[in-house]
Amino acid sequence: MSHIVIIGAGQAGAALAAKLRALNHAGPITLIGEEAAPPYQRPPLSKKYLLGEMALERLYLRPPEFYAENGIELHLAETAVAVDRADRRVIAGGRAIAYDQLALTTGAVPRRLPGAIGGELAGVHVVRTLADVDAMAPDFLPGARVLIVGGGYIGLEAAAVAAMKGLEVTLVEAADRILQRVAAPETSAWFRALHRAHGVDLREGTGLVRLIGEGRVTGAELTDGTVLEVDFVIAGIGVTPATELAEVAGLATENGIAVDAMGRTSDPRIWAAGDCTSLPFRGERIRLESVQNAIDQADAVAANMLGAGVPYDPKPWFWSDQYDVKLQIAGLNTGYDRVILRAGDREGSVSHWYYRGAELLAVDAMNDPRAYMTAKRLIEAGRSPDPATVAAGDLKALMAA
């Protein structure tokens, strides 16, 4: 029987293994993960888990016994160090594991601050794994001074949790505005106001020169000349796809492990899914960093590994929780040339609709789930309502148009 090995026990890896069994794959499945914990959710780590509102067991994607009960051999705390494509073997945990088909779901790794500017000092954290969050949790004491470097969603979510726990929060973003890479100025302005209303010292167009400290960080020098006293630092400066194993194995990469529409790599016996992949989408190659894509792409790859032959058609959507605000995003705003504002149906709700010419590309909905769901359905159906109808605010009219 065909042995399928999966390297990477995150959201995509766990979803792929479960889907293979759901599709009645009868052969052995081996799932290899670097971390000691069984596969778990990442989004709550920097929110409910860090706030103490979610127990460790609730993070798990499946009960630990699920894997044995479903014939999935789970290898935890093991690092795959090589893929021998000629003999179809994975080297992990000091042994060789033979495969008939291999799936890479290695995810992404956080960018760290350079050691030359103090990035290796104690008290400098990143947000990605359970161990990362457990390491920073003792620093989240009321009145503690935290510097957050980076104004993307990870940095803003960390700032929100810190402010809610009573810390003194400074957030610096080297670009002209927060969320500059992923959102319109209107959305940046909305979240800027939100964080400042919660007491965050948010500084845009301001970078980090160096961190100060002997052994542990105690201060930071910024590009605006300010020297801050800090108790700890969080770097939220993005992630890079974990492609090292694929590169050493000689697989094609392009801002991620390059896969075709089926999820197959440049080796016909090796597949990939999740944050580590770059995939074809509307005539270009993109990488989608989201739980939704990790699950959907993994499900598609599982089916194709078993011979389905069905191209994966991404339906991008994302979310972010900050304070009492839920941001929901549908579509991709790449190439937009105007943004339409729609006031929500209740106080504090609003949505920003991205257009390229007459085409609706995406929406950012803040505490406005009805607008989000309406826009998502429209985008997935390839329908673009008149912007004037969007601005008027009648969602029923949008769906009927």
N, C-alpha and C positions, 0 to 999 in steps of 0.2 A: 504494500500500500504506500501511496505517496506521502513522504514526510515533509511537512511544511515547517520551516523555522522562521520565527519572527524576532528580529533584533530591535528592541525598544519597547518597554512595557509601560508606555504612557497611554494617553487617551486613544490614539490611533491603533497602537499595538493590541490593546485590550479589546477594542471594538472589532478589529480584524479577526482575532482568534475566536471571539464569540460568534461572529457572523459565519465563519467557516463551519462551526458546529451546527449553527442554525440551518445552514444550507446542506447539511448531511454529509459533510466531508468525514469519511470514516477512518482516514489515516491518522498517524500521530501528528501532534502539533506541539512544538516547543516554543515557549515565549521567554526571551532572555531580557532581563532588566538590570541596569546598573545600581538601582536603589534597593535598599533592604525592605522597604514597604511594598505591599502589593499595589497594583495599579490604582491610582487615585485621581480625583478631580484637582486641577490646578487653580481655576478661577477663585474658589473660596479661600485659598491660602492667604492671600493678602487682604481679605475682607473679613468674612465671618469667622474663619479659623483664627486669624490674628486678633480679632476683637474678643475671642473667647466665646463666641456664640455658636460654634460648631465643633463637636467632638471629633477626634481623629477617626473613629470608626465610620462616621458619616461621610468622610471624604472618599472612602473606598468606592470604586466604581462597581464592584461586585463583592459579595461576601468572600472572604479568603478561601472558603471551602469550595466555591464555585469551580475553580480551575481543576482541582482533582476530580470533582464529580463529573466534569465534562471532558475528562481525558486530555486536559491541557497541562503539559509538563512545564511548570513555572520555575524558572531559574532566577532567583533574586540575588542582588549584591554581586553580580558577575558582569564583567566588561568584555564585550566582544572586541578582540584586538586585530583580527584579520579575517578576510574572506578568501578562501582558495577556490577561485572560480573553475579552474581546470578539473579538480577532483571533487568539486561541490561539497566543500566543508567550511564550517565556521570554527574559528579558534576562540574559545571563551572558557573562562574558569579553569584554565590550565589543561583543557582537553579539546579534542576535535569532535564536532557534531556534524554528521553528514546530513545533507538536505537534498530533496528532489526539486523543491522550489523554496525561494528565500524572499522574505519581505523585510524591507528596511523602514522602520518607523522610529527613527532616532531623534526626532524632534528638533529643538533648537537650544542654543546655549546663550546665556545673557552676556552682553558686552560688559567688561569690567573696566574700572578706571585704571589707567596705566600705573605701574609700580613707581615710575619715575616721578610722579606727582603725589605719591602717598597712597596709591590705591591698594597696597598690600598691608596697610596699617590695620590693627585690630579695630573693630567698630565700624568698618566699611562693609556694607552689605549689598547683595543683589537679591532680586525677588524672582525665583523660578521654581525651586524645589521645596519639599517639606523641610529638609535640613536647613535651607536658607532661612525660612520663616522661623523655624525653631531657634535658630541662632540669634535672630534679631529681637525676638519676642521679649527677652529680659530687659532690653533697652527701652521698651515702650512704657516709660514711667511718667505719670503726670508731672509737668513742669520741665521734663527733659528737652534739650534743644537738638533738633534734628535738621540736617541739611539734606534735601532731596535734589539730586542732579538729574534733570531731564523732565520735560513737560509733556511727555506722551501719556497714554492712558495708564501705564504701569506707575509712573511717577505721580500722576494725579490721584490714582486710587490709594497709593501709599500715603500721600498727603492728607487725604480725607480721613483715613483710619487714624493717623497720628493726631490730627486736629480733634477728632471725636474722643480720643483718649486723653485729651488735655495737654498735649505736648506743644512746645513752641516750634512752629514749622516755618522753615524758609525753603522755598523751591526756586531753583534757578534754571532757566532755559536759554541756551546760547543763541537759538534762532530768534527772529523778530517777535514770534508769538508762540504760545503753547499750541500743541496739536497741529503745527504748521504742515507737517508731512501728510496728515491724514484727514484734515477737516478744513472747512471754509473759515474765513475770518469771523463770520457770524457765530459759528459754533465755538470758536476760540474765545470770543468776547463773552459768550454766555457762561462758559465754564470759568473764565477769569473772574467774572463778577461773583460767581458762586463760591469760589475758594476764598476770595478776599472777604466775603461776607462771613466766612467761618474763621477769620483771623489768620489765614495763611499769608505770609510775606512772600508774595509771588513776584519774581523779577525776571522779565523777559529781556532778550538781548544782552544777557549777562552769563558769562561762562565761569568755569572754575580754573584758577591758575594752579593752585596746589593745595594739598591738605597738610596740616601741621600736626606734629605730635612725635613723641618718643615712644615707640612701641604701639601706642594706641592714639587714635585721632583725637585731637583736642580743639582744632580750629581749622579754618579754611580761608584762603585768600581768593577773592573773586576778581573778575576782570574790570569791575567798576571801581576797584581800589579798596573795597570793603574787606576787612578782616573780621570774620565771625568766630565766636566761641561756640563750639558744638560738642555734643556728647556722643553723637554717632551720625553716620552718613548712609544714605541709600542711593545707589546708582540705578536709575531707571532710563538707561540710554539705548535701549533696544536689544535685539537678539540677532544671532546669526544662525543659519541652518547648520545642523550637525552633519557635515558631509565628509569628515575626515576618513571614516571607514570606507565609504564609497569611492573616494578619490584614490586611496591606497589600492583598492581593488581594481582600479582602472575604469570605473563607470563614468559616463558623461555627467558633468555637473554644469549648471548655469544658474547662479544664485539659488542653489539648492540641487538636490539630486534630480536630474532631468528625466521626466517620465512622459510617455505618450498619453493619448486620451484614455487608454485602458488602464494606465497606472504602471506600465511596464518600463523598466529602465533599458539602457543600451545592451544589457545582457538579457536574452529572452527568458531566462529562468529566475530572474531577480526583479522584484517589484518594489514599489515604495509608496508611502502615504503619509499625510500629515504635514506638520510644520517644516520637515526637512526637504520637501519636494518643491520643484518648480514644474508647473503644468500648463498645457495649452489652454488659452481662454480668449475667445474673440480675436483670433489672429495674432495674439502675442503670447509671451510666456510670463506667468505671474507666480507669486508665492502667496498663499493665504494662511495667515497665522490666526486660527480660530478653532475653538472646540467643534463648532458645527462642521467645518471642513474636514477636520481630523476624522470625525465619525463617518460623515457621508462618503469621503474618499476611501476610507478603510473598508466600508461596506461594499463599495463598487469594486475595489481591488480584490476582495475576497471572492466575489462572484466571478470576476474575470480569471482569477487563478484556477477556478473550477470550470472554466470554459464558456462563460456567458457571452463574452465578446461584445459587451455593451459599453460605449464610451461614457465617461464620467462628465456630467454637465453641471458644473458648480452653480449653486444658488447662494451667493455670499450674503451672510448676515452676521452681525457682531453685537456685543453689548458691553456696557461698563456700568458698575454701581459706584456712586460717589455720594456720600451723605444719604439723604433720602431721595436721591435722584437716580432713576434708571434711564440710561441712554440706550436706545436700540437703533441699530443701523442696518439698513437693507441696501443691497447693491454695492457697486464700486463707483466712486465719484471721479475717477480718473478722466481728465479732459473736460470737466464741466466749465461752462462759461457764464453761468448766472445761478443765483440761489434765490428761491422763492420762500418767503416766510409765511407760515400758517400758524395763527394763534390756536392753541388747544381749546378743548371743551371745558376745561376746569383751570382754576388758578394755578399758575406756575408751569403749565404744560405748553409746549411749543414744538414745532418741527421745521426743519430746513430741508427743502426739496432741491436737489441738484439737477440742472438741465444742461445739455449740450445742444444748442439750437432748440428744436422742438422735442428732443428726446429726453425722457426722464431717466436719469442714471441711478440715483441713490437718494436716500433720505436719512437725516439724523433726527430722531424723535426723542425729546426730553420729557419724561413722565407723560407720554402721549401714546399709549399702546394702540389705540384705534387708528391713529394716523400711520403708525409703523406698519400695522397689519394691512391697511389699505394700500400703502405704497408698495409693500412687499409683493402683494398679489398683482398689482399693476405691472411692476418691473418684471416679475417672472412670466407674466402673460405677454410681455412685449408691448404693453399699452402705455401711452404717454398723454395724460390729460392736459388740457389747455392750462398754462400757468395761471391765468386769471381765475379759473375755476378753483385751483388749489388755494390761491390767496383768499378767495371768498370763504373757504373753510367748510363747505358742505361735503362731507365724505360720501354720503349716499349719491350725490350728484357726480362725484368722481368715478364711482364704480359703474354708474349708469351711462356715463358718457361714452 
